[in-house]
Amino acid sequence: MRGADLKRLLLCTDLDRTLLPNGIEPESPGARACFDRVARRHDVALAYVSGRSRALVEQAMAEFDLPRPQFVISDVGSTIYRIDPAAWQRWEAWDGSIGADWQGLSCGDLRRLLGALPGLNPQEEVKQNRHKLSYYADPEVDADALLDGMRTRLEADGIKANLVWSMEMPGRRGLLDILPSSAGKLQAIRFLMLRSGFGLRNTLFAGDSGNDLDVMLSEIPSVLVANADAPTKEQAAKAQNDALYVATGGYLGMNGNYSAGIIEGIAHFWPEIDAWLRGPGREG
C-alpha cells in the first residue's frame, strides 16, 4: 500500500467497548477527539481489529465519526483489509494462509457439517464470513464443556479450528466464534506486522474483553482499557505480562474508559507521543 513504509507506529484497537463508547461506563469528554488527533499523525498507521464484519465496521465508522484506518482486521481476525482513499482491498494472501485449516470449507459448509448444536444458535448472516462461523450460546451453558465437546467433534472431521469464547455485554449470553486454527486477532496482527514492517517496539494493541486476551497475553505491547469486564481484568492480572498495561484513569484528567484508556496506553508505551500530547504543539 502506498505510503505504508512512511509509518513508524502501528496502532491497533478493538472497536466495541474499546474505542466505541457503547458500554455502560461513561466516556471522558474530549477523549475521542484526542484519539483522532493521534490517529491522524503522519507517523501512525491505524488498524481496527474487531469481531465485526466489514459492513458493521463501516457502520461504526460512520456512526461514531471514526478516523479512516490504513488496515481493518475484521471477523475476529479471519479477514484482513488494506485500505486506501479509494477502496478496501481484501488481503487474499491471508485467506489463503488460513483456508487449509478448514480443508477448503467455507462457513456455510462447516455449519452444515456440524448440524444442530444443543445450546447454540447461529448468529445473524451479517456476522458470518468465509472463515468465521459464529453462534450465540445460552446464558446457563457450561462453556468449558461446550468448547471441549466442540473441539472433539471438529477434530474428528479433520477440521483445525480456533474457538473464541466471550460474553456479550450487557445481555450476558455467550458468543462463540469458530475460526481456522491459524486465524484470530493475534495471528492476524502478527501477519500484518510481518508484511508491513512493524516490530514490537512500534506496535500497540488496545482491547477490553475475552476475545482480545490472546493479543493482550502475548508479546505484543497492549493496553486493557479501564472499562474492561471483571473476568478479563482478573485473567490479565493473573498473567502478570510485562507487555500489558492496564489503564486506571487520571492521564490528562481522563477516566481511562474507552478511547481515554487507549490514549493512556499510548502515552505509557510511546514517550514521544506522551510528550506531544502534553506539550503546546499538536501537529503530527
N, C-alpha and C positions, 0 to 999 in steps of 0.2 A: 504493500500500500504506500502511495506516495507520501513522503514526509514522516513515515513512522520512525525512520532512523534518526530523526531530529529530536525525538522524545527521550528524555533521560529517566523519567519516573513513570511507573505503571501503577495506576490507582484502580484497584478492582473493588467493587462493592455490590453486595446483595441489594435488592430493592425493598421488598415488603418488610416493614418494621425495622429496616436498617436505614436506608436513605429516605424511603417513603414514611411519613409520619402517620401511618394508618393503624397504629396500635392504640392502647388506652392511655398511655402516658403522654404528658404534654410535650410539645415541641418548643425549643427555645426560639424566641423571636430573632430573626436575622440569621439563624444558623444555616438555612438552605442557601441564602444569598452568599454567605461566606464560603460554603462548599462550592457554589457556582464559580466564584472568583478563582478558587484554587484549580478547579477542573478546567478552566479556560486558559490557564498559564501555558506559555509556549513550550515548556519542558515537560508537561504532564500528558500522558496518554490515559484516557478514561475508558474503563471496561465495566459494563454492567454484567453481573453474574447472578442469574436468577432461576428460580423454578418455573417462571412464566414462559409461555410461548412467545414467539416474535410478536404476534398480534397484541398480546397482553402487555408486553414490554413497551410497544409503541403507544398503547393506550395510557400507560402510566407516564410516559414521557410527555404526552400531551396534557394529561390531567394535572400533573404537578409541575409543568413547565421546566423539565429537567434539561440540563445541557446535553447536546448530541455527543455520544461517545465515539471512540475510534473502533471499539470492539464490543460485541454482545455475546456473552456465553449464556445461552438460554436452555430451557427444558432440563434443569438440574445438571447442566454440564454435558448434555448429549448433543448439543448443536452449537456451533461457533459461527459468528458472522464478522466479517471485516466491513467497516462502514466508511464510505467516503461521502462527500456532499451530495452525490447523485444517486447512490444506491446502497443497498445491503447485499453483500456478496457472501453466500454460504461457503464455508471453508470445507470443500469436498474432501480434502486430504484427511480431515478429522473424521468424517463419516466413514471413509474407507478404513481408517485405522481401528475403529471400534466395531465395525459391522460383523467381522468374523466371529466375535464372541457369541452372537446370536445365530450363527450358521447361515447368515444372509437373510434371516427372517426379519420382517417388519413388525411394528407394534401390533397391527391387526392380526398378523399370523400368530404372534405369541399369545394374544388374547384368546384366539380360537383354540390353540393348543392347550391352554390352561383350563378353559371352560369355566363353569360356575364355581365360585370360591366362597365357602361359608364365612360370613362376617365381613366380606369385601364387596364393594360396589364400584364399578368403573367410574372414573371422573368424566367430566364433560369432554366432548371430542376436541374442543379447542385446547384442552390441556394434555392431549396425547400428541406424540410426534413419531417420526420414523424410528427412532431408537429410544423412546420413552413410553412406558406403559404405566399409567397411574390409577390408583384406587383410593377410595375413601374406606376407612375401617371403622367398625362400630366402636363407640367410646369404651365399652367394657371389655374389648378384646385383649387377650394376653399377647402382647406384642412380641415377646421373646419366642413363645411357642409358634406364633404365626410365621415369624421370619425363619425359624428353623425348619418348619414344615415346607415353606415356600422354597427354600434353598434345596432341600432334599428332592422336591418334585422337579425343579428345573434341572438339577444335575443329572437326574435320571434320564432326562431327554437331551442331554448333551449341551445344555444352554449354560454359558458362563455369564452370570448376572451379578450386578451390584445392586443390593437392596437398600434404599434410602428411606428411613423411617423418621417422621416428625409429627408434631401435634399441631393442629390448626388452632389458632387463637382468634377470638375467644371461644369458639364453638367447642373446642376440646375433642373433636373427632380425630382419629388417626389419619395420616396421609402416608401412603406407600408408593414410592416410585421404583419401578424396575427398569434398570439400565443395563447396557453391556458392562461386563466386569471392568473393562478398561476405560469406562466413561465415568463422569462425575465432576463436580466442581473443581476438586483438587487436580485431577488428571488434566482437565481442560485448561486450567490456569498454567500448569506446567508446560503443556503443549504450546500455549500462547507465548509464554516466556521464552522457550527454546527457539521457536520460529521467528520471534520478533526481537531477539537480542537483549532481553531483560534478565538481570540476575537478582539474587536475594536482597542485595543492598539497595536496589532501586525498585522493588515491588512491594506493594502493601494491599492486603485484603481486609474488608470490613464485613461483619455479619452479626446475626442476632439469635440464631436458632439451631436446632439439631442438625438440619441438613447443611449447615456451614461448618460443623465441627471437624470434618475431615481436613479442611484447609486450616482451621484455627489450631489444630493439634499437630500440624505438620511443621516443616522447617521454614515455611513462608511467613514473613512478618505479618501479623494480623492484629486487628482490634475488635473486641467484643463491645458493642455499644451498651450503655448503661441500662437501657430498657429491655435487655435480653431476658428471656424467660428463666425462671429459677432452675429447672433441670439443666439447662445449658450452662448457666453460671457455675453450678455445682461440678459438672464434668470438667469445665475449664479449670476450676480451682484444683481439682484432684490431679490434673495432668502436670501442673507446675512447669509449663512450657515457657522458656525464656523468650521465645519468638512471639508470644501472645501478650498483648496489653489489654487490660480491662478498663474501660472508661468509667470514671466515677463522677464526672462533672466538676465544674469550677474553672475550667480553662476559658479564658476571655469572658468570664461571667456566665457561661452557658451551662446547661444541666447534664450534658453527656448523653442525652437521648438522641436517637436517630442521627441526623447529619452533624449535630453537635459532638456526638461521640466519635464520628469519623474524623472530624477536624482535630479532636483531641488526640486521636491515634496518629494522625499525620504529623502533628507537632512533636509527638513523642519519638517517632522514628526518623523524621526528616527535619533536622535542626534548621536547615536553610529556609524551609517554608515557615517554621515557627518564627524565625527572626523576621521574615517578610510579613507575616500576619500581625506581629506585634509592632512593627515599625511604621513610620509615616508613609513610606512608599508602598503602593499596592499594585504596581504594574508588573505583569509576568513577563 
